[in-house]
């Protein structure tokens, strides 16, 4: 006769309720993994599925099964929409955070393209813990490499250049100087859009110039195209003086 109740638990050394709980968890992981595998190529619903996994306490198990590709840093996406009736900080909103390649593409496919945003809006992608504002302690001594676009380039160049900028960030394209990069911003403006890469130390000439050279190369800009580096301290006083030019 098969053992039942306490006798069955004693034989296996594991309480029956614990075995059932483990089996249910393994089954839940398999379901979530299959769901994510179906959408990894399109990357359109990965973030909601990961949130579902997180709610069920299964994130680690799902990530192991899927072999996700972690980024070196966690990045936060911010959205700014200008509203003159509110203080500046209240117009800035945290959208999401990503720390794997798959999460990044899921995020990118979910959000509106920069070229479709209204004038006065910004996207910003910054390392987790750094806010996209000059006053942040890791930004205030820094500056930005600035790419200015003509009005007619919004629909032909903006989205490509912004995506290349994002890939430079999450791919740590600046090698040993990647640690000096804080984030990037795209400003949608009526007179002409702007894209910038922010660094944390404007006086670090070697680092700033290396980042600028690599950035310009990755954007595929011609040798005639000019990008300038502006210190935040100068920008805060409404100065448009370039500290470096490439």
GUMAR-174686 format. One record per atom (N, C-alpha, C, O): z, x, y. Coordinates in steps of 0.001 Angstrom, whole numbers, plus 524288, in hexadecimal, padded with zeros to 5 digits. Each point is the difference from the previous one (the first is absolute). Layout:
// residues N
ZXY/...
This chain:
// residues 246
80000803577FB53/800007FCA9804AD/8000080379804DC/802E0803D880042/7F9EE7FACC80388/7FFAA80318804D8/804EB7FF548032A/8022F7FBBA80052/7FF8F8088B80207/804AD7FFCE8033B/7FEDF7FD06804F4/7FBA9800458020C/808417FCD57FFF9/7FF6E7FD0B804D3/80493801218038B/803F38022D7FE54/7FB7A7FC46806C5/804548005B803B0/8020C8057F80096/7FCF6803B78004F/808567FCDD7FFDA/802758051D800C2/7FE71803EF7FBDC/7FF93804A98011D/7FF8D7F9797FA04/7FE968039D7FBD7/7FAC58028E8011C/7FF59804AB7FF0B/7FCD47F84A80300/7FACE8021A80145/8006C803FC80469/7FD5C804047FFE7/805F27FAE4803F6/800C8803A28044F/8025D805117FE10/7FE9380439801CD/805007FB5E7FA91/802A2804A87FE04/7FC328037C7FD20/8005C804C980055/7FBEA7F8D27FCC7/7FC40803157FD0B/7FC888034C80392/7FF19804997FEEB/7FEFA7F91D80546/7FC65802C580375/802D88034A80413/7FDC9803A780236/807227FB037FEBF/802EC802C980411/7FEB67FE2980570/80246801EF803C6/7FA1B7FA597FCC8/7FE6F7FDF080519/800CC7FA217FFF5/7FE0B7FD567FC82/804D18009480756/800D17FA558002F/7FACC7FD238003B/7FC49801E080268/803727F9997FB19/7FB1E7FD0F7FFD0/7FE047FE9A8057A/7FB4E8002A80107/8085E7FE7380280/7FE5D7FE7880547/7FD8480497802E0/7FC727FF4080326/8056F8058E7FBC7/7FDD98049A80299/7FA7F801247FDF9/7FC8F8017B80305/8029B7FDD67F7E2/7FAD5800C97FDBF/7FC1E7FC138023F/7FB918015E80145/8062A7F9B87FF34/7FC877FBF980220/7FE9E80122805AD/7FB8E7FF3B801AA/8085B802A180151/7FF108014480581/7FC0D8046880081/7FC957FFE080361/803EE8041C7F92A/7FC638046980013/7FA7A7FE477FEA7/7FC37801AD80273/803617FAEA7F994/7FADE7FE117FE67/7FD7B7FCD080459/7FB4980065800DD/807CE7FC75801E0/7FDF07FCDD8044C/7FE128038080471/7FBF57FEEF8025E/806F9805467FEC0/7FE75803958041C/7FAED802C77FE97/7FC848008E80345/80318801347F7CD/7FB3A802AD7FE46/7FB507FC5980050/7FBB6801A48016D/8051E7F9717FD41/7FBC07FC2C80036/7FE5B7FF0F805A7/7FB5C7FF8280129/808868003F8025F/7FED37FF258058A/7FCF9804908023F/7FC677FF428031B/80511805877FB4F/7FD31804A4801C9/7FA4F7FFCE7FE4B/7FC77801228030D/802B07FD647F7F6/7FAA57FFC07FDF8/7FCB87FC1F80312/7FB6D8010080116/806E47FA9280052/7FD267FC0A80302/7FE888021A80555/7FB897FF6D801B2/8082D80301800F8/7FEF68021280537/7FC10804717FFD5/7FCAA800738036F/803BA802CE7F89C/7FC51804597FF7D/7FA7A7FDF77FF47/7FC54801F48026A/803177FA287FA49/7FACA7FDCE7FF17/7FDE57FD8A804FA/7FB5B8007680129/808077FCED801CD/7FE4A7FDA1804E5/7FE258042F803CA/7FBFB7FF6280291/806FF804ED7FDC6/7FE9480413803B4/7FB1E802E97FE44/7FCC3801778033D/802B07FF637F7A3/7FB5A802B87FE1A/7FB087FD0A8016C/7FBF4802608010A/8045D7F8747FF03/7FB737FCC880122/7FE4480095805AC/7FB707FF1D8013C/808398026480245/7FEA38002C8058F/8001C8057580247/7FF278009D804B2/801D8803577F836/800458054580223/7FAE0801A68027F/80004802B2803FC/7FBA17FBBE7F9BE/7FAF5801A78021D/7FED87FD4E80527/7FDC68026C80382/803AA7F8AA7FD0C/7FEFC7FD42804E3/8045A800E0803E6/7FF1E7FF99804B6/8059E8019A7F96F/8048D8011880352/800DD7FBBA8040E/800F98012880491/7FEAD7F9F07F9D1/800AC7FBCD803C1/805377FD2F7FF95/801A67FD6A803B5/800FE8030C7F7CF/804F67FD417FF78/804358037F7FDAD/803D07FE0E7FDCF/7FB90806FE802A2/803BA803927FD93/8055C7FFB38028E/803F47FFFC7FD44/7FC457FFC6807E5/8050C7FFD48029E/803277FB267FE89/804A48007F7FED7/7F9037FACA8012A/803067FB797FE38/80204800937FA74/804637FE637FEDE/7F87F803E37FDA2/801C8800B57FA9B/80477803DC7FFC1/803AF7FF4C7FCFD/7FBFF804E480642/80454803BF80000/804F47FD7E80229/8044F801457FE48/7FB1B7FB3280573/804967FD46801FD/8024D7FC807FBC9/804C27FF757FF91/7F7CC7FE287FD4F/801DA7FCCC7FBAC/803108035E7FC25/804297FE757FE24/7F9BC8062A800B0/802AA803907FC6D/805448019F80235/803DE800677FD2B/7FC398008980801/804DF8019D80280/804147FBAF7FF9E/80495801087FEF8/7F9B37FA19801DF/8039C7FB9A7FF9F/8026B7FFA17FA93/804767FE4F7FF6A/7F890803487FCA0/801E57FFA07FA9C/80294805107FE23/8019D8006C7FB7D/7FEC08036E8080D/80271804EB7FE8A/7FCD88032C7FC2E/80236802D97FCD0/7F88B7FCB880371/7FCAD802827FC1C/7FC508040E80256/7FC6E801CA7FD52/804587FFB380798/7FC5180379802A3/7FF2D805177FD10/7FB8C801957FF1D/808B1801037FF5D/7FF77805167FD6F/7FCE67FF887FAED/7FC8D8032E7FEF3/804A87F8E87FDF4/7FD447FF537FB03/7FA3A7FEE8800CF/7FCB88020C7FD24/801FF7FAB9806C5/7FA8B7FEBC80116/7FD0F804CB801DD/7FB91800E67FE5E/806D9802398050E/7FD63804A180218/7FEFC804087FBBB/7FBF58029B80006/807B37FDE97FC52/7FF34803A47FBB5/7FB5C7FE4B7FCBE/7FCBF803377FE84/802ED7F7B08005A/7FBB47FDFD7FCCE/7FABF800CA802B3/7FC1D8013C7FD74/803C57FE0C807BB/7FB1380039802DC/7FE8180585801A9/7FB7E800F280161/80832802B27FE84/7FF158054F801BE/7FDD57FFFD8059A/7FBD4802278010A/807167FB6380283/7FE697FFCE80574/80025805778025A/802AE803777FE02/7FA737FD4680635/7FF778052280267/8034C80042804F5/7FE6E7FDE180405/80618804AB7FBC8/803878001A80487/7FDDC8035A8046E/7FD7A803FE7FF18/803927FA54805AF/7FEB4803168049B/8046E803E3800F9/804627FF3D7FE2C/7FA72804D9804AB/80405803E780125/804247FDC7803A5/80490801817FFC1/7F9CD7FAE5803A2/8039E7FD7080396/7FF6D7FA207FF97/7FBEC7FE037FE68/808387FF398030F/7FF907FA5B8009F/7FE427FEFB8059E/801EA80271803AC/7FA5E7F9DA7FCEB/7FDC87FECF80518/801007FA548016D/7FFF27FC8C7FCA7/800F98028C80860/800F77FAB3801F0/7FB937FE5A803A4/7FE84802E08038F/7FF697F8767FB7F/7FBF27FDDC80368/802847FC6180402/803147FC907FEA6/7FB8E804458064F/802057FCE080452/7FB7A7FD34802B1/7FB92801E080009/805A57F9A180234/7FC227FD0680302/802557FEB68054D/804747FE3C80068/7F86D802AF803AC/801B87FEE28055B/7FC2F7FC238026F/7FB43800C77FFCB/806D17FB1080284/7FCD17FC3C802E1/802687FF4080555/804717FE3680077/7F8A98032480387/8021D7FFF680547/801267FA79801E2/7FC9F7FC957FFDE/808268029E801DD/801B07FB1280259/803578016F804B8/80477801B37FF6F/7F9597FD9B8052F/8029D801B5804CC/8051F7FD2680107/8032A801C18032B/7FDAB7F9D87FA2A/804D37FD0D800D2/8048A802347FCD4/804727FE4380097/7FA73805907FC08/804088024D7FCAA/80075805D080110/7FC4D80270801E1/8083A7FFCD7FCEC/800A1805A480093/7FCA9802B17FBE1/7FED67FDBB7FBED/7FFA08072480526/7FC46802C87FCB3/801B2800287FA4E/7FCDB7FF037FC7F/808158023980291/801E5800937FA9D/7FF927FAEE7FCE5/7FF52800207FB3D/801157FB6180774/7FFB57FAFA7FD48/7FA737FEA57FE58/7FF2D7FC6F7FCE2/7FD078066D80538/7FA8F7FF1E7FE7A/7FE648034A7FB46/7FBAD7FF757FDF8/807D9803EF80056/7FEE1803957FBB0/802637FDDF7FAFA/804A67FEC57FFD4/7F826800CC7FC13/801D47FDA67FB1F/7FEB28037F7FB54/7FBA5801FA7FF86/8082E7FEBC7FD14/7FF2B802E27FB23/7FD417FC637FC25/801EC7FBBE7FEDD/7F992805F47FF1D/7FCF57FCCE7FC61/801A3800FE7FA60/801697FC5E7FD2F/7FE648089A8012B/80161801547FA9E/8009E805E77FF91/7FED8802E3803AB/802FE7FEDB7F7CD/800798058F7FED5/7FD2D8011C7FAE4/7FFFF7FCC37FC71/7FD99807D680335/7FD288016B7FB42/801908057A7FE4A/800FB8036780341/7FF407FD6F7F7A4/80145805367FE05/7FCC9801847FB38/8012E803DD7FD64/7FABE7F91380175/7FC4A8017D7FBEC/7FA787FF238020F/7FF247FD10803B6/7FD288058E7F9CB/7FA7D7FF5680179/7FE677FA4F7FF4D/7FD4A7FDC88034B/804687FFE57F869/7FE8A7FA9D7FEDC/8022A7FC428041E/7FD587FC5380197/80787804A180025/8024A7FCB380412/7FD00800838051D/7FF427FC2C802D1/7FF038089E7FE5D/7FD1A800C9804DA/7FB097FCB38000D/7FEEB7FD49803D1/7FE0D802F57F7EA/7FB177FD157FFDF/800F87FA297FFE0/7FCF07FCFF8022C/8073E8015C7FB56/8015F7FA7480012/8012D7FE4980590/7FE377FBE2801BC/804CF8074C8010F/801447FED780576/7FB147FFBF80356/7FF3C7FC5980308/7FD6C807A37FC57/7FB55800578034B/7FC637FB5C7FF1C/7FD977FE0E803AE/802058002D7F779/7FC8C7FB997FED8/802437FAD1801DC/7FD227FC2F80098/80808803A380056/802887FB34801C5/7FF947FF3B805E7/7FF6B7FB9A801DA/800E1808B180118/800597FF85805AF/7FA9D7FF528026F/7FC01801347FD9D/803FF7FCDA80728/7FB227FF5B802E1/7FDFF8055D801B5/803178037580149/7F7CC7FD397FEBB/7FDC5804E4801DC/8015F800C8805BC/800897FC3E802F2/80005808A97FE96/8015C8012D8056C/7FC0C7FDAA803CA/801747FE2F80435/7F998801DB7FA56/7FBE27FDFF80371/800607FA22800DF/7FD8C7FDEA80392/805827FF6B7F92D/8008A7FA578007C/804D77FE708031F/800CA7FB6180111/802718086880067/804B77FED1802F1/7FEAA7FE93805A2/7FBF28018D80212/807877FB7D80056/7FF4A7FE8C80579/801628049680389/803098036E7FE8A/7FAB27FC948061B/8013880414803C8/805D67FFE28014A/8024A7FBD7800C2/80009808C57FF7A/8059D80063800FE/8033A800B47FB19/804C48008F80043/7F89A7FF6A7FB33/802C9800A47FB0A/7FF8B8059F7FE02/7FC41802C280139/807957FEDE7FBB9/800018052C7FD95/801837FF8D7FA47/802E37FC797FE77/7FB1F807277FE68/8022E801377FAE2/8025C8056F80068/7FE068034E802E1/806297FD9F7FA45/80252805387FFC6/801E7800F97FA76/8029E7FCB07FDB3/7FC14807D58002D/801FE801977FAE4/80342804E8800CE/7FDF38041480184/807277FB857FD75/8038F8045D800E9/80354801017FB30/800F97FC807FCDA/800BC80855802A8/80392801467FBC5/804CF7FC8880066/801EF7FEE080442/7FFE97FF7D7F747/804917FC967FFD5/8049080285802EB/80152804887FF11/801077F88880468/804628020280307/7FE8E8019A8057E/8036D8010380338/7F7767FF3E7FDEA/7FE338015780546/7FD737FB3280264/7FC667FDC67FDB9/8056E800A2806CE/7FDAA7FB828029E/7FB7E801CA8037C/800428044280238/7FBA87F89C7FE4F/7FB6C8018C8030E/800D47FF68805E2/7FD777FCD380293/8061E806497FF74/8011E7FFE280598/801BC8056F801BF/80256802EE7FCFD/7FC817FE5D807E2/801528052C8020D/805D38011F7FFA3/801968047A7FF3E/801A57F7658014E/805A4800C28004B/8027F801997FAD6/8046C801E57FFF7/7F8E07FD637FBBB/80233801837FAF4/8012A805DC8000B/7FCF48031380218/8076E7FE737FB9B/801BD805778003E/7FC12803CF7FDAD/7FFCF804878019A/7FD097F9B57FA9E/7FC2C8037F7FD8B/7FAB97FFE9802CE/7FC5F802CC7FE89/803467F9F68057C/7FB2A7FFC68030F/800938024780577/7FC388020080233/808667FDB87FFF9/80094800EC805A2/7FE7280578801C6/7FE8C800AB80489/801B4803467F810/7FE528054C8017F/7FA538010D7FE54/7FDFD80451800A9/7FF897F7B57FD34/7FACB800B97FDDD/7FBA27FE3280386/8008B7FFC2804C5/7FB197FEFB7F8C0/7FB637FE47802DE/7FC177FD977FC44/8014F7FEB47FB8F/7F9E2800B480643/7FC147FD617FCBF/7FA8C8023D800E3/7FE808013F80465/7FE987FF397F75A/7FA6A8010C80050/7FD597FAC1800D5/800CA7FC5D7FCF4/7FC128033B80726/7FDD27FAFF8019F/7FA137FFE47FF7E/7FD3F80365801FF/800DF7F8987FB44/7FA5D7FF0B7FF88/7FED47FAFE802FF/801FD7FBD57FEA8/7FACE8049380561/7FE9A7FB7180330/7FA907FE1C7FE8C/7FC5D803197FF72/803237F7CE7FFF4/7FAFD7FDAE7FE80/7FDCE7FCAC80471/802E87FD84802EC/7F8018027D7FD84/7FD637FC96803C1/800337FA647FDFE/800B57FF1A7FB55/7FEAB7FD2A8082D/8005B7FA7E7FE88/7FC487FE907FB90/8016A7FD0A7FC7C/7F9DC8050E803B2/7FC167FE877FC1E/80110802607FA9E/7FD707FE917FC31/806548051080373/80127802857FAFA/803ED7FCFF7FCAD/80119801817FB91/801057FA3D80693/803EE7FD117FD02/7FDDF7FE2E7FAC7/802A58007C7FC04/7F8B47FD77803F2/7FDE67FDBC7FB2E/7FCF8803EB7FCB2/7FEC77FEEF7FB7A/800018059E806C7/7FCF8803DA7FD06/803458049F7FE17/7FEA98026F7FC14/805917FEC8806A1/802FB804C47FECC/805D17FF267FF02/8025C802D47FCE9/7FFF17F957805A7/805B47FF918001D/802787FFB27FA94/803848030D7FECB/7FAB87F95D7FDF9/802837FF367FAE7/7FF80804D47FC8B/803AC8016B7FD3E/7F7CD80116802EB/7FF39804C17FCE5/803AF80455801CB/8028C802837FCC9/7FDBE7FE5D80854/803518043280207/805C87FEE07FF0D/80303803957FEE2/7FE8E7F7798018D/8057C7FEA17FF0F/8016A800C77FA44/80435801FF7FECE/7F8567FC767FDA8/80110800C07FA6E/8004F805D07FEB2/80376801A17FD17/7F8FA8018280506/8002D8059D7FF0F/8051D8024E8020F/802358038F7FDA3/7FFA37FA6C806BB/804FC801C780230/8047E7FEC77FC4A/8035B8034F7FF09/7FCAF7F7F07FEE7/8041B7FE727FC51/7FFED803667FB1E/8041A8018D7FE06/7F73D7FF968000F/7FF8C803347FB43/801CE8059480105/8023A802807FC8C/7FCD47FF7580825/802078053180164/805EF800187FFAC/80250803D67FE41/800217F7E780372/805B47FFC380005/8022F7FFBA7FA7B/8031C803507FE6D/7FB3F7F8BC7FEA7/802727FF397FADE/7FE5E804377FC28/802C0800FA7FC2D/7F8CB8018C804CA/7FE2E804367FC98/8021D8054E8017B/7FEB0803E97FD88/804A47FC4980690/80255804EB801CB/7FBBD8041E800E3/80072804717FE36/7FB737FA0080493/7FB6280357800B4/800F5804CC80365/7FCC28038D8001C/807A07FC9B802A5/800FC8044C803A2/80313804757FD81/802168036C802A8/7FE1F7FC6B7F824/80267804297FCE1/805A4800F6801B6/803077FC4C8007F/7FE6D808A88006A/80579801258013F/801B77FD9680525/804AD7FF8980103/7F79A7FEEE8023E/801577FDA080508/800797FA0E7FFA3/801217FD6B803E5/7FE048006A7F776/8007D7FA557FF59/8058A7FE2B8013A/800C87FB93801B8/80304807C97FD69/8056E7FE8980115/800EF7FF1A805CF/803D67FD848017E/7F8A080484801D4/800917FF5B805A9/7FD737FB01801FA/800937FE9D80492/7FC9D7FEAF7F7FE/7FD687FB2380180/803D67FB737FF88/802A87FF687FC08/7FD987FD6680812/8038B7FB8180008/7FD387FAFD7FE68/8022A7FCC87FD29/7F8F880297804B8/7FD2C7FB3A7FED0/7FAF97FFAD8031C/7FE34803D880243/7FF927F7847FDCD/7FB147FF23802D1/7FFF17FA7B80230/8028A7FC797FDF0/7FA80802D98064B/7FFB57FAF4802B0/7FA547FED08014E/7FD078038180169/801787F7847FE1E/7FAF77FE3C80212/801307FBE280426/802AE7FC267FEF4/7FB4D804B6805BE/800BF7FC6980465/7FAF27FD03800FC/7FBE78025F800D6/8045F7F87F7FF14/7FB707FCBA80112/800407FE58805BE/8037F7FD1B80196/7F8C1804C58017D/800197FF0D8059B/7FA987FE5C801F0/7FC04801A17FDDB/803E87FB2E8062A/7FB1A7FDF98021A/7FC798046080201/7FB417FFD67FF3A/80702804038034C/7FCE1804348024D/7FE26804057FBFF/7FC938032B8012A/805A17FCBA7FA37/7FE95803C97FBFC/8049E801097FC74/80461800AC801E1/7FABE7FF787F913/80436800AE7FC34/80175805C77FF73/7FCF38037780158/807CC7FD7D7FCA5/801E3805577FF50/802A4800927FAB5/802877FC647FE13/7FCD98082E7FFA1/802BD801627FB2C/802CD80525800F5/7FDC9803988024E/8070A7FCC37FBF1/802F0804D3800F0/80357801727FB54/801EC7FCA47FD26/7FEB88087180224/80393802247FC13/8048680286802ED/7FF348035380362/8058C7FB0E7FB49/804B0801DB802BD/80294804757FCFB/800907FFC07FB3B/800FB8044C80798/802DF804577FDA6/805548007080299/800D77FDDF8043A/802C1804E57F93E/805637FFE2801E1/8018080461803C1/804367FFCA80250/7F8798042E7FE5C/8016F804638036C/7FB3C801E38030E/7FCB1802CF7FDEE/803057FB9F806FF/7FB738014E8033B/7FF99805D480127/7FBBE801F98010E/808AD800CD7FEC1/7FFFB8059380145/7FE798036E7FB62/7FF59804BA8009D/800137F8F87FACD/7FE62802F97FB6B/7FA0A8007C80013/7FD457FD167FD52/800C580693805BD/7FA628006C800E4/7FCF1800CB7FAF5/7FBFE7FD787FF2E/805D9806037FD71/7FD31801157FB23/7FF887FB1D7FCA9/7FBD07FED27FDF5/808797FE5C8017F/7FFFB7FB417FCDB/7FCA17FBBE8025F/7FCFB7FD737FD43/80389801C8807D2/7FD027FBF4802B1/7FA278010E7FF90/7FCFA7FC6F7FEE0/8016A8087280201/7FA71801497FFC3/7FDD67FF8D7FA74/7FB977FE3F7FF3F/80787803567FCDC/7FE3E7FF717FA93/7FF0F7FA457FEBF/7FBFE7FE997FDBE/807B97FE1D803BB/7FF7D7FA627FF0C/7FB347FDD7802C5/7FD1E7FCDB7FDC9/80208804D48070B/7FB7F7FE25802F3/7FAD6801817FD8B/7FC737FCC87FF9F/8031B808207FEB3/7FB28801D57FD88/7FEE27FCFC7FAF7/7FB9B7FE447FF18/80871801207FDA1/7FF517FD367FB07/7FEA27FA48800FE/7FC9B7FDCB7FD67/806067FFE180650/7FF187FA798013E/7FA697FF20801E0/7FD5C7FC677FE37/800E2806DC80557/7FAAE7FF7180211/7FBF9800AE7FBA9/7FC177FD357FFD4/804E1806817FCB1/7FC68800EB7FBA3/7FFD37FB547FC53/7FBCA7FE687FE4D/808C77FF5F80074/800317FB937FC66/7FD6B7FB2A80257/7FDE07FCC67FD22/80248802B4807FE/7FD787FB8C8027D/7FA16800AB8002E/7FD237FC43800FA/8010E808847FE13/7FA69800FF80021/7FDC07FFEA80578/7FB6E7FEB2800BF/807C7802B180319/7FE2A7FFFE8056C/7FC7C804B0800FE/800C48042A7FDB9/7FB707FB28805A1/7FC6A8044080149/802C98042480341/804287FF0380235/7F98D805907FE11/802568044180313/800197FEA6805D0/8031F80227802F6/7F9737FA487FEA7/7FFDF7FE6980585/804537FC2380157/8018D7FF8580486/800617FDBD7F786/804307FC33800E7/8050D802E080155/801328040F7FDB8/801B97F9D1805F4/804CD80285801D4/804AD7FC857FEDE/7FFF37FB578012D/80415806F77FC89/805007FD437FF6C/8042A8032C802D8/7FFD5804CE80011/803DB7F8798023F/8040D802A080303/8056B7FEE37FDDF/800F97FBED7FDA4/8028B807CC8033F/8056E7FF607FE5A/8035D7FF3A804D7/7FFF58033B80390/802F47F87B7FC8C/803677FEBD80462/805AE7FFEC7FE42/8014B7FD947FC0D/8021580509806D9/805927FFDE7FEE4/8022D7FAB4801A6/7FE847FDEB80413/804FF7FFE97F8C8/802497FAF280158/802DE8003A80533/800117FC2B802E8/80249808447FE48/802D880089804EF/7FC507FF438049E/8017F7FDB8803F6/7F9AF804347FB8D/7FC277FF4480426/7FE177FA5D80023/7FF697FDBB80433/7FFA2800047F73B/7FE1E7FA9B7FFC3/803F87FC378024D/7FE917FC1780266/806768051D7FCD8/804277FC9C80206/800047FFD8805EA/801E57FC3B8024E/7FC07807CA80032/7FFBC8002D805BE/7FA977FE68801F4/7FE908010A80478/7FE6D7FC617F806/7FABF7FE158013F/7FC068045F800BC/7FBC37FF1480213/8058F805AE7FC3D/7FC4C8044B80068/7FC527FFEC7FB58/801AD7FF167FB96/7F954801DE80560/7FC25800267FBC5/7FE358059F7FEFC/7FBE6800E27FDA7/80733802DB80420/7FEA4805867FF57/80016801757FA3E/803AC7FEB77FD2D/7F83B803FB80120/7FFC0801DD7FAA0/8028C8055B7FFA0/7FEC780393802F9/804C77FCE27F951/802828050B7FF16/7FC5B8039B7FCFB/7FFDD804B6800F4/7FD2B7F9087FB5E/7FC13802D97FCFB/7FB1B7FCA97FFA2/8004D7FB3480033/7FB3D8074A7FF44/7FB047FD477FF71/7FCDC802A07FBAF/7FFBC804CB7FFB8/7FDE37F80A7FCED/7FCA4802057FBD6/7FAB37FD418003B/7FC918011E7FCD4/
